Amino acid sequence: MADVIQGPLHVLRPFSKEEGMLASYRSPAAAGYPEWSRKGTDRIPAFGIEYVGYIYNKELVKPADVPKRYEDLADPKWKN
């Protein structure tokens, strides 16, 4: 039993209203979320903030090559 659970949408969907495992709840904090995040189900909010920290080997990555943005990690040079 849990009061709150968090996870990717594809993991939470089996707990949806159709399965009867989640109770309806609308957090007062959701009033400050973007409008697009408040649409849809009152059981699975579609919004969250997750922080990402970059960890790299300073012996393998030159200071000039260190990714500055999340999108930088899509550069093909990082493959393998």
Rosetta blueprint (number, residue, H / E / L):
1 M L
2 A L
3 D L
4 V L
5 I L
6 Q L
7 G L
8 P L
9 L H
10 H H
11 V H
12 L H
13 R H
14 P H
15 F H
16 S L
17 K H
18 E H
19 E H
20 G L
21 M L
22 L L
23 A L
24 S L
25 Y L
26 R L
27 S L
28 P H
29 A H
30 A H
31 A H
32 G H
33 Y L
34 P L
35 E H
36 W H
37 S H
38 R H
39 K L
40 G L
41 T L
42 D L
43 R L
44 I L
45 P L
46 A L
47 F L
48 G L
49 I L
50 E L
51 Y L
52 V L
53 G L
54 Y L
55 I L
56 Y L
57 N L
58 K L
59 E L
60 L L
61 V L
62 K L
63 P H
64 A H
65 D H
66 V L
67 P L
68 K L
69 R L
70 Y H
71 E H
72 D H
73 L H
74 A H
75 D L
76 P H
77 K H
78 W H
79 K L
80 N L
